[in-house]
């Protein structure tokens, strides 16, 4: 298993450097690609803040990446949930991950963030 960093996934998504895209595709065809949660967060940040990609497109793009045969995200169920929250709210991605942990794994989230507390309180979370 090989950890792909954000730049590799970004090249695949953005298709902005043909040589790197081909090298990344070759490795992806040979290896299992593991993407840590931190790398997903960096990709979300770069796509949305640097490239100005809309939140719904960022979420769908990374959901599509997660569906690639040789790709595995760390905490995939939480990340996919966080991407859905990201697409439908104004929360930063880390808050979306916290919502994913709360809603998918029933963690209790302790936060002073009023908007996140309200969002989580409005959800049905077993205690």
C-alpha positions, 0 to 999 in steps of 0.5 A: 500500500502506498500513501498518495500525497495531496499533490498526486491526487491534485494532479490526477483531478486537475489534469494540469501536468500530463507527465505527472498525471501519467506517472500517477495513473501508472502507480495507481494501476500498480499499487493500492493507494491509501489517502490519510484524512489529513491529505483529504483535508489538504485537497479540499483546502487547495481545491476550494481556496486556491483553485476556487472550486465550488464546494459541491464539486469538491465533494463530488470529485473526492467522492469519485476518487474514493470510488476508484478501485485501488483507492482507500481513504482512512476513515472512509465512512467518516470522510464521505459523510464529511464531504456530504456535510461540506457540500451542504454547509458553510463549515470548514472541512475539519468541522465537517469531519467532526460532524462525520465522527459524531454522526457516523461513529456516535462520538460526542463532540465538545466544541465552543463553536456555536454553529457546529453545536447547533448543527450537531444538536439538530441531528439525531445522535445517540448518546 
